Amino acid sequence: MLSKEEFLRIAGERYEAVNALNDGRSFYDYEKEFARIMNDLSRELLESNIGAVPSDKRKKKLAHNSG
């Protein structure tokens, strides 16, 4: 289980990068970089919550049984 403090720490690491996007770049470049930052954030949150993402994307097993 991911704690609130851990979530805020992970999200906070990307705060400066998101704010740095307001440097006058084109909307396309802004959107492209914003999507990359959010994808990295999503991956790190997922890995922190359920473990490392397997290299085989077709395999979707959780580390524990849910039923």
C-alpha positions as CSV (number, residue, x, y, z in Angstrom):
1,M,0.0,0.0,0.0
2,L,1.3,3.4,-1.0
3,S,1.2,5.9,1.9
4,K,0.1,9.5,1.4
5,E,3.6,10.7,2.3
6,E,5.2,8.4,-0.4
7,F,2.7,9.6,-3.0
8,L,3.4,13.3,-2.2
9,R,7.1,12.6,-2.3
10,I,6.9,11.0,-5.7
11,A,4.6,13.7,-7.2
12,G,6.7,16.4,-5.6
13,E,9.8,15.2,-7.4
14,R,8.1,16.2,-10.7
15,Y,6.8,19.6,-9.5
16,E,9.8,21.6,-10.8
17,A,9.7,19.8,-14.1
18,V,6.1,20.7,-14.6
19,N,6.6,24.3,-13.7
20,A,9.6,24.5,-16.0
21,L,7.3,23.8,-18.9
22,N,6.0,27.4,-18.8
23,D,9.1,28.8,-20.5
24,G,7.5,30.0,-23.7
25,R,7.7,26.8,-25.7
26,S,5.0,25.8,-28.3
27,F,1.9,24.1,-27.1
28,Y,2.9,20.9,-29.0
29,D,6.3,20.8,-27.1
30,Y,4.5,21.6,-23.8
31,E,2.0,18.8,-24.3
32,K,4.6,16.3,-25.4
33,E,6.9,17.0,-22.4
34,F,3.9,17.1,-20.0
35,A,2.8,13.7,-21.2
36,R,6.3,12.3,-20.7
37,I,6.4,13.6,-17.1
38,M,3.0,12.2,-16.3
39,N,3.8,8.8,-17.8
40,D,7.0,8.6,-15.7
41,L,4.9,9.6,-12.6
42,S,2.3,7.0,-13.3
43,R,4.9,4.3,-13.8
44,E,6.7,5.1,-10.6
45,L,3.4,5.2,-8.6
46,L,2.3,1.9,-10.1
47,E,5.7,0.3,-9.3
48,S,5.6,1.7,-5.7
49,N,2.1,0.4,-5.2
50,I,2.2,-3.1,-6.7
51,G,5.9,-3.8,-7.4
52,A,8.0,-3.6,-10.5
53,V,6.3,-3.7,-13.9
54,P,7.2,-7.0,-15.7
55,S,9.2,-6.7,-18.9
56,D,6.5,-8.9,-20.7
57,K,3.6,-6.4,-21.0
58,R,1.2,-9.3,-21.8
59,K,1.7,-10.8,-18.3
60,K,-0.7,-9.0,-15.9
61,K,-0.3,-10.8,-12.6
62,L,-0.4,-9.1,-9.3
63,A,2.2,-10.1,-6.7
64,H,-0.6,-11.4,-4.3
65,N,-3.9,-13.3,-4.8
66,S,-7.0,-11.1,-4.5
67,G,-9.6,-13.7,-4.0
